[in-house]
């Protein structure tokens, strides 16, 4: 009954009344236990709780009555409500947390914990930041994992981050929620925050790659994507994924010096001679056509020949470069080599 959650016994109204009720309870309790009058003991617990101020004494009452409800009366729901009273009394008590969540799993009435958490946070006079953080974290986790109320979960996780800006659990949970909801702008913010506090190099690379992919694929921000991929290389200079995406981005942005530098890095991670020759080939074209570095282009085409043998394309490009530079001896040498590899008679 939801009404039970809003009518928990209040603490005693006067010392005299409390002392009187406590004295009566101390007389009646052993009598009721001896007679196994469990319902009467539960009602007695209500009286005792209303007359008790000390937090440890209140915990003992809650624990005793909750055990009677669960193990003597077989009323798990009522036992659960008693543990919720304990949570309201002492939201930092770990024993209460364990019992409360255990019975929430049995009853599947998880929402009561969130409701009580809201009441704790609204307590007159307030609660400490540590208790706020603990209560908000628990409510957010339950809203997320158990109730699938993602809108309220996000609000709770955001409140957690207001108290603890580097809270790993909240950041990870928001990462999952925003990813699933395809909320890319919000996801990019969370990934940046995760990156700023991450010490594990592998996780750092993973977060940076996801951030770069979010900027590139969903937010259309090539500049931020390039920056993120380059940060990946700062941590892992041989990361193939980052190098491949930088190649594509620099090519689309016509950032020729940066593209040339990327090919230099790709050479270092090439697995075969043919892959390496392909990098040298692209670098040679860039050097001659975009960077005005014909001598570097000649050197690079010669590296292609070292790896591929008498490659017709490389020889043809070298011939063009030597002719443009009026390097006749070198041109004749290349033409002689071309004669042996050209198959078309007219071309030969």
RAZIJO-V775785 format. One record per pair of residues at least 12 apart in sequence whose C-alpha atoms are under 8 Angstrom apart, sorted by sequence separation. I is the first residue (numbers start at 1). J is the second residue. If there is no record, write none. Layout:
# RAZIJO-V775785
i=I j=J
i=I j=J
This chain:
# RAZIJO-V775785
i=29 j=41
i=49 j=61
i=66 j=78
i=67 j=79
i=140 j=152
i=141 j=153
i=158 j=170
i=175 j=187
i=195 j=207
i=212 j=224
i=213 j=225
i=230 j=242
i=247 j=259
i=267 j=279
i=284 j=296
i=285 j=297
i=302 j=314
i=319 j=331
i=48 j=61
i=49 j=62
i=66 j=79
i=83 j=96
i=87 j=100
i=140 j=153
i=157 j=170
i=174 j=187
i=194 j=207
i=195 j=208
i=212 j=225
i=229 j=242
i=246 j=259
i=266 j=279
i=267 j=280
i=284 j=297
i=301 j=314
i=318 j=331
i=65 j=79
i=66 j=80
i=121 j=135
i=139 j=153
i=140 j=154
i=157 j=171
i=211 j=225
i=212 j=226
i=229 j=243
i=283 j=297
i=284 j=298
i=301 j=315
i=29 j=44
i=120 j=135
i=175 j=190
i=212 j=227
i=247 j=262
i=264 j=279
i=319 j=334
i=45 j=61
i=66 j=82
i=83 j=99
i=84 j=100
i=140 j=156
i=157 j=173
i=174 j=190
i=175 j=191
i=191 j=207
i=212 j=228
i=229 j=245
i=246 j=262
i=247 j=263
i=263 j=279
i=284 j=300
i=301 j=317
i=318 j=334
i=319 j=335
i=45 j=62
i=65 j=82
i=66 j=83
i=83 j=100
i=139 j=156
i=140 j=157
i=157 j=174
i=191 j=208
i=211 j=228
i=212 j=229
i=229 j=246
i=263 j=280
i=283 j=300
i=284 j=301
i=301 j=318
i=117 j=135
i=25 j=44
i=63 j=82
i=117 j=136
i=137 j=156
i=171 j=190
i=191 j=210
i=192 j=211
i=209 j=228
i=243 j=262
i=263 j=282
i=264 j=283
i=281 j=300
i=315 j=334
i=45 j=65
i=62 j=82
i=63 j=83
i=80 j=100
i=136 j=156
i=137 j=157
i=154 j=174
i=191 j=211
i=208 j=228
i=209 j=229
i=226 j=246
i=263 j=283
i=280 j=300
i=281 j=301
i=298 j=318
i=315 j=335
i=62 j=83
i=136 j=157
i=208 j=229
i=280 j=301
i=25 j=47
i=117 j=139
i=171 j=193
i=172 j=194
i=243 j=265
i=315 j=337
i=316 j=338
i=25 j=48
i=42 j=65
i=62 j=85
i=80 j=103
i=136 j=159
i=137 j=160
i=154 j=177
i=171 j=194
i=188 j=211
i=208 j=231
i=209 j=232
i=226 j=249
i=243 j=266
i=260 j=283
i=280 j=303
i=281 j=304
i=298 j=321
i=315 j=338
i=41 j=65
i=62 j=86
i=79 j=103
i=80 j=104
i=114 j=138
i=136 j=160
i=208 j=232
i=280 j=304
i=114 j=139
i=21 j=47
i=22 j=48
i=42 j=68
i=77 j=103
i=113 j=139
i=168 j=194
i=188 j=214
i=240 j=266
i=260 j=286
i=277 j=303
i=278 j=304
i=312 j=338
i=21 j=48
i=42 j=69
i=59 j=86
i=76 j=103
i=133 j=160
i=150 j=177
i=166 j=193
i=188 j=215
i=205 j=232
i=222 j=249
i=238 j=265
i=260 j=287
i=277 j=304
i=294 j=321
i=310 j=337
i=58 j=86
i=84 j=112
i=88 j=116
i=114 j=142
i=166 j=194
i=237 j=265
i=238 j=266
i=310 j=338
i=22 j=51
i=84 j=113
i=87 j=116
i=88 j=117
i=91 j=120
i=114 j=143
i=240 j=269
i=312 j=341
i=21 j=51
i=22 j=52
i=38 j=68
i=76 j=106
i=77 j=107
i=133 j=163
i=184 j=214
i=205 j=235
i=238 j=268
i=256 j=286
i=277 j=307
i=311 j=341
i=312 j=342
i=38 j=69
i=58 j=89
i=76 j=107
i=88 j=119
i=111 j=142
i=133 j=164
i=166 j=197
i=205 j=236
i=238 j=269
i=277 j=308
i=310 j=341
i=18 j=50
i=19 j=51
i=84 j=116
i=88 j=120
i=110 j=142
i=111 j=143
i=18 j=51
i=137 j=170
i=209 j=242
i=274 j=307
i=281 j=314
i=17 j=51
i=18 j=52
i=38 j=72
i=39 j=73
i=55 j=89
i=129 j=163
i=184 j=218
i=185 j=219
i=201 j=235
i=256 j=290
i=257 j=291
i=273 j=307
i=274 j=308
i=38 j=73
i=55 j=90
i=184 j=219
i=256 j=291
i=273 j=308
i=110 j=146
i=111 j=147
i=9 j=46
i=110 j=147
i=11 j=49
i=12 j=50
i=13 j=51
i=10 j=49
i=11 j=50
i=12 j=51
i=92 j=131
i=9 j=49
i=10 j=50
i=11 j=51
i=12 j=52
i=91 j=131
i=9 j=50
i=11 j=52
i=12 j=53
i=11 j=53
i=92 j=134
i=91 j=135
i=5 j=81
i=4 j=81
i=8 j=85
i=5 j=84
i=5 j=85
i=5 j=112
i=2 j=112
i=5 j=116
